[in-house]
Amino acid sequence: MFTDKKLLKHPYAWIALGFGTGLAPKAPGTVGSLAAAILWWFIMSNQPMWLQLLVIVVGFELGVRASNWMIARTGIQDPGFIVWDEFIGQWLALLLLPKTLLWYAIGFALFRLFDIVKRGPVGWADKRFKGGFGVMFDDVLAGLMAMGVGYIALRVFG
C-alpha cells in the first residue's frame, strides 16, 4: 500500500501510480488496466498506428524512469501501487483489436489473465529483471501475449 503522500508532489509519482489508479484500496492493477482501456478507447484507438506505437514506446520509457524513481524513494521492489506497467501492457493488448465493447473486454481479460498468472515468458521476466525495467517488462510480455491470442481469436471468430 502506498503511504508516502508527500511523493505525490512529483510528476513521476502520478505516472507510476497510473494517474492515481494505483491508490485503489483493492486490485490496483485491475483498476489501472481498466483506466488504461478507457483512455485508449477515448484518446488513442482512432489514431494512426504509428502514433499508437509511439505512445506505447515513449510510455514504456517514461514508465521505466517513473518506476525507478518510485522504487528508489519507497525502497519497495515492484510495489503493487505502481500500475503504469498495466497501462502499457493493456494498450499493447488492445492495439490490434477492433473498437467494440466485446473485443475490448476480451483484450482486457486476456491481459489480466497473463499478467496475474505469470506463466511462461511473463513469469521468467518477472523473476529475471529488477528495477523499473523489470516492473515494466513483464507487463509488456503479458500485453504482447494477450495481443497475440486476441488477434488470433479475432481472425478465427471475428
Buried (B, 14 or more C-beta within 10 A) or exposed (E): EBEEEEBEEBEBBBBBBBBBBBBBEEEBBBBBBBBBBEBBBEEBBEEEEEEBBEBBEEBBEBBBBBBBBBBEBBEEEBBBBBBBBBBBBBBBBBBBBEEEEEBBEBBBBBBBBBBEEBEEBBBEBBEEBEBBBBBBBBBBBBBBBBBBBBBEBBEEEE
